[in-house]
């Protein structure tokens, strides 16, 4: 049931251009070109993406603490077969870690005022922490 809901949210997001309304969040690889229509650009990776300078990235904020823990990130290792379990574990971190909870509240407040684009470096655009975070944020609003 949870995964069907996630799939529907992801599908809806792609159909709407991954965002489009107040309180929604756009997803974008940091390697994609900057667009002034991105709104508030927030990098949500724990580690700075390879091959891109801070000038090129044009980020407004780097929320590295909202990313999955180093242990979880290493365990996941971007293996699709681990994505379901990774998602559960990451949601648990988002629900239980005080610093992540504070950043979630900050993102929710930002999205009520302006367009928010969550930037990530992962190659896989469907199975990554940004997708899980976006789904979590949508469920929290």
C-alpha positions, -999 to +999 in steps of 0.1 A: +000+000+000+028+024+010+047+017-022+016+021-044+010+055-028+047+064-034+044+053-070+013+074-075+030+105-060+060+100-082+039+095-113+018+126-104+050+146-098+064+137-132+030+145-149+030+179-132+067+186-139+076+173-104+059+201-085+038+230-094+017+240-064+023+257-031+037+232-007+051+210-034+087+203-042+105+200-075+133+175-079+163+182-101+197+167-106+223+192-097+240+185-131+210+198-150+213+235-161+203+262-137+170+278-145+158+310-128+124+293-126+138+268-101+130+290-072+148+282-040+175+257-049+184+234-020+211+207-022+201+177-001+231+155-006+255+149+023+286+150+001+292+177-025+285+163-060+316+155-081+326+177-110+305+207-102+317+239-087+298+259-061+295+287-086+281+264-112+256+248-088+240+281-079+224+267-047+207+288-022+211+264+007+230+231+014+210+209+038+235+181+040+221+170+074+187+161+059+204+134+037+204+098+048+230+089+075+264+079+061+258+043+073+224+041+055+238+057+023+267+033+022+244+003+028+220+014+000+249+019-024+223+030-051+212-006-056+176-007-069+169-040-051+175-023-018+154+008-025+123-003-007+142-011+025+163+020+021+132+041+018+117+026+050+150+032+069+153+068+056+118+076+066+125+063+101+155+087+102+133+116+091+107+108+117+131+101+146+162+123+143+157+157+158+179+176+133+162+160+103+128+169+119+139+205+122+150+207+086+117+190+074+098+218+092+120+244+076+114+229+041+077+228+047+077+264+057+098+275+027+075+257+003+045+275+016+061+308+006+080+300-026+089+273-052+114+249-037+137+227-059+154+198-041+188+192-058+205+158-057+234+141-075+223+105-079+222+092-115+190+071-109+162+096-109+136+072-096+153+054-068+172+079-047+168+097-014+154+129-030+123+109-041+118+095-006+123+129+010+098+146-015+072+119-008+077+123+029+074+161+027+042+158+007+028+135+033+037+159+061+021+190+048 
